[in-house]
């Protein structure tokens, strides 16, 4: 099917609004109305007509997203809103927020393939939240008057971190993720950050301050260098905030009350209300009195050990590791052609054995294995993902070391790893000694 070019309402406004209004067109397009008064719709362009034929329940989930976001924030700050969505294997893939739209791009079959839908589930909710958190409420140091004044990124733990938490929350509340998938996503984030070796030298605040220099950094040495952790780590931190609010108010208030206060007000056209660190602290204290300044100072400057798991444990759940991959992790490996042995021997590999990253302090890195090398064989047999997994499993009942033949440029070396813990993958399980806050947090309103 085809359709004329779609453009958000801001396209018809002055030049300042024009730069914030992307345009989408293509041979194969579909316009999906989500809500009226004001208009909310998806404007989708794809590489093929088949890619546009998403199941009806997928569209229903995005309709739910509109409803759940309105309930979360209590108001909206746009005249109309467009999900400008590209489904293509021939464009760069990303999500970019605008006040009255978002420019989001995924694989051609991102809406019709269940595995790809699972991988991209959080993208549109995340970018939609930015209309409130990032565009309407914006850090003062990111609210520059023109394109010549440099922006300061120290409050990205709110701009992106809170958006990541609220985006994941709405992904679950709208049904885009099932409750189990939402827990798997949280477990994955928690496990990844709990194994972030670079936190011993670099704090979370520095990952936000340093973003201009590290935005396009390669995947190698990610764990030691620390990537853009203010996204995922602040999912954990804002979950912690949510649980503290609930505890302090005996369940009468939650992060929803903060969103109503901080992002709500009167619905209307786009505007910018800048804020500072003090404004965030003051708003949290209006929801419930607590040492929020001390909480955030500690969260932003500490070096661990381990990830900030207070919100996970407060919410009545805990992280465990076993030899079963969640559907999320299995799908990630299959779609990205990778093998994730991060939580066993500390290796993250491509399916050809190339090492993308190692985790300092864990078995493989301690033996001298690092990014840029390639695993050629496991216990004398040519490397495949199944061969590695079988060897990890067999090592639990064997005293023999795990032998990896590794290629490093023109050189080969056998590394013997004294590891017998088997495969390890993260999951959340209930802690029955505590109330189940998490299920209440992610249930629809």
Residue pairs with C-beta under 8 A, 6 or more apart in sequence:
1 28
1 29
1 30
1 49
1 52
2 27
2 28
2 29
3 29
3 30
3 31
4 25
5 23
5 24
5 25
6 23
6 24
6 25
6 29
6 31
6 43
6 82
6 84
7 21
7 23
8 21
8 22
8 80
8 81
8 82
8 84
8 98
8 100
8 101
9 79
9 80
9 100
10 17
10 18
10 20
10 21
10 79
10 98
10 99
10 100
10 101
10 270
11 17
11 18
11 21
11 23
13 21
17 270
20 98
20 99
20 100
21 98
21 100
21 101
22 84
22 96
22 98
22 101
22 103
23 84
24 43
24 45
24 84
24 85
24 86
24 103
25 45
26 45
26 46
26 86
28 45
28 46
28 47
28 48
28 49
28 51
28 52
29 43
29 44
29 45
29 46
29 52
30 42
30 44
30 46
30 52
31 41
31 42
31 43
31 44
32 41
32 42
32 44
32 59
32 62
33 39
33 40
33 41
34 40
34 41
34 42
34 59
34 62
34 63
34 65
34 66
34 83
35 63
35 66
35 67
38 76
38 78
38 79
38 80
38 81
39 80
39 81
40 66
40 80
40 81
40 82
41 80
41 81
41 82
41 83
42 59
42 62
42 82
42 83
42 85
43 82
43 83
43 84
43 85
44 52
44 83
44 85
44 86
44 87
44 111
45 85
45 86
45 87
45 88
46 52
46 86
46 87
46 88
46 108
47 87
47 88
47 89
47 90
47 108
48 108
50 112
51 87
51 108
51 109
51 110
51 111
51 112
52 87
52 111
53 112
54 111
54 112
55 112
57 175
58 111
58 117
60 175
61 174
61 175
61 176
62 83
62 124
62 174
62 176
64 173
64 174
64 175
64 176
64 444
65 124
65 125
65 128
65 170
65 171
65 174
65 176
67 174
68 170
68 173
68 174
68 444
68 445
69 76
69 125
69 128
69 129
69 132
69 170
70 76
71 256
71 445
72 166
72 169
72 170
72 173
72 256
72 259
72 445
73 132
73 259
73 260
73 263
73 264
74 259
74 260
74 263
74 264
74 265
75 263
75 264
75 265
75 266
75 267
76 131
76 132
76 267
77 99
77 131
77 132
77 135
77 136
77 267
77 268
77 269
77 270
77 271
78 99
78 100
78 131
78 269
78 270
79 100
79 269
79 270
80 100
81 100
81 101
81 128
81 131
82 100
82 101
82 102
83 101
83 102
83 104
83 124
83 127
83 128
84 101
84 102
84 103
84 104
85 104
85 105
85 106
85 124
86 103
86 104
86 105
86 106
87 106
87 107
87 108
87 109
87 110
87 111
88 105
88 107
88 108
89 107
89 108
91 105
92 105
93 105
93 106
93 107
94 104
94 105
95 102
95 103
95 104
95 105
95 123
95 124
95 126
95 127
96 102
96 103
96 104
96 127
97 127
97 130
97 131
97 134
97 135
98 131
98 135
99 131
99 135
99 136
99 270
100 131
100 270
102 124
102 127
102 128
102 130
102 131
104 123
104 124
104 127
106 116
106 120
106 123
107 113
107 116
107 120
109 116
110 116
110 117
110 120
111 117
115 331
115 334
115 335
116 335
118 177
118 181
118 327
118 328
118 331
119 331
119 332
119 335
121 171
121 176
121 177
121 181
122 167
122 168
122 171
122 176
122 177
122 185
124 176
125 167
125 168
125 170
125 171
125 174
125 176
126 163
126 164
126 167
126 168
127 167
128 167
128 170
129 163
129 166
129 167
129 170
130 163
132 259
132 263
133 158
133 159
133 162
133 163
133 166
133 263
134 159
134 160
134 163
135 270
135 272
136 263
136 270
136 271
136 272
136 273
137 262
137 263
137 273
137 274
137 275
138 159
138 272
138 273
138 274
138 275
139 152
139 154
139 155
139 156
139 158
139 159
139 274
139 275
139 276
140 274
140 275
140 276
141 151
141 152
141 153
141 154
141 155
142 151
142 152
142 153
142 155
142 159
143 272
143 274
144 150
144 151
153 208
153 209
153 211
153 212
154 205
154 208
154 209
155 208
155 275
155 276
155 277
155 280
156 208
156 211
156 230
157 204
157 205
157 208
157 230
157 234
157 237
157 296
157 300
158 275
158 280
160 228
160 230
160 231
160 234
161 230
161 231
161 233
161 234
161 235
161 237
161 238
162 234
162 238
164 231
164 232
164 234
164 235
164 238
165 234
165 235
165 237
165 238
165 239
165 242
165 255
166 238
166 255
166 259
168 177
168 182
168 185
168 186
168 235
169 255
169 441
169 442
171 177
171 182
172 178
172 179
172 181
172 182
172 442
173 442
173 443
173 444
173 445
174 444
175 444
177 185
179 439
179 442
179 443
181 327
181 328
182 442
183 317
183 427
183 428
183 438
184 326
184 327
184 328
184 329
184 427
184 428
185 328
186 235
186 239
186 312
186 428
186 438
187 319
187 326
187 426
187 427
187 428
188 326
188 328
188 329
188 426
189 232
189 235
189 236
190 236
190 307
190 309
190 312
190 319
190 426
190 428
191 319
191 321
191 342
191 343
191 426
192 232
192 342
193 199
193 229
193 232
193 233
193 236
193 307
193 308
194 306
194 307
194 309
194 319
195 223
195 342
195 343
195 346
195 359
195 362
196 223
196 226
196 229
196 307
197 223
197 224
197 359
197 360
197 361
197 362
197 365
198 223
198 224
198 225
198 226
198 360
199 226
199 303
199 304
200 303
200 304
201 303
202 225
202 226
202 303
203 300
203 301
203 302
203 303
204 229
204 230
204 233
204 234
204 299
204 300
204 301
204 302
205 300
205 301
206 226
207 214
207 226
207 227
207 228
207 229
207 230
207 233
208 230
211 228
211 230
214 225
214 227
214 228
215 228
217 225
217 227
219 356
219 357
220 356
220 357
220 371
220 372
221 357
221 371
222 357
223 357
223 358
223 359
223 360
224 360
233 307
233 308
236 307
236 308
236 309
236 311
236 312
237 296
237 299
237 308
237 311
238 255
238 311
239 311
239 312
239 315
239 441
240 295
240 299
240 308
240 310
240 311
240 314
241 255
241 258
241 284
241 292
241 295
241 311
242 254
242 255
242 311
242 437
242 441
243 310
243 311
243 314
243 315
243 437
244 288
244 290
244 295
244 314
245 253
245 254
245 255
245 257
245 258
245 284
245 287
245 288
245 290
246 253
246 254
246 437
247 314
248 288
248 289
248 290
249 287
249 288
253 287
253 288
254 441
255 441
256 445
257 287
258 283
258 284
258 287
261 283
261 286
261 287
262 275
262 280
262 283
277 296
280 292
280 296
281 292
281 293
281 296
284 290
284 292
285 292
299 308
302 308
309 319
312 318
312 319
312 428
312 438
313 431
313 434
314 434
314 437
315 434
315 436
315 437
315 438
315 441
316 430
316 431
316 434
316 435
316 436
316 437
316 438
316 439
317 428
317 429
317 430
317 431
317 436
317 438
318 428
318 429
318 431
319 426
319 427
319 428
320 426
320 427
320 428
320 429
321 343
321 424
321 425
321 426
321 427
322 424
322 425
322 427
323 393
323 422
323 423
323 424
323 425
324 425
324 427
325 333
325 425
326 425
326 426
326 427
329 340
329 425
332 338
332 340
333 339
333 340
333 385
337 350
337 351
338 348
338 349
338 350
338 351
338 356
339 347
339 348
339 349
339 350
339 351
339 385
339 388
339 389
340 348
340 425
341 347
341 348
341 349
341 388
341 392
341 423
342 348
342 359
343 424
343 425
343 426
344 392
344 419
344 421
344 422
344 423
344 424
345 362
345 363
345 364
345 392
345 402
345 417
345 419
346 358
346 359
346 361
346 362
346 363
346 364
346 365
347 355
347 357
347 358
347 359
347 364
347 369
347 375
348 355
348 356
348 357
348 358
349 355
349 356
349 375
349 388
350 356
351 384
351 385
352 374
353 374
353 375
353 376
353 383
354 373
354 374
355 369
355 370
355 371
355 372
355 373
355 374
355 375
356 371
357 371
358 364
358 365
358 369
358 370
358 371
359 365
363 417
363 418
363 419
364 404
364 415
364 417
367 415
367 416
367 417
368 415
369 404
369 406
369 415
372 408
373 406
373 407
373 408
374 406
374 407
374 408
375 383
375 388
375 404
375 405
375 406
375 407
376 382
376 383
376 405
376 406
376 407
376 412
377 383
377 404
377 405
378 387
378 388
378 391
378 402
378 403
378 404
378 405
379 387
379 391
379 402
379 403
380 403
380 405
381 387
389 423
391 402
392 402
392 419
392 422
392 423
393 422
393 423
395 402
395 419
395 420
395 421
395 422
396 420
396 421
396 422
398 420
399 420
401 416
401 417
401 418
401 419
402 416
402 417
402 419
403 414
403 415
403 416
403 417
404 414
404 415
404 417
405 412
405 413
405 414
406 412
406 413
406 414
406 415
428 438
430 436
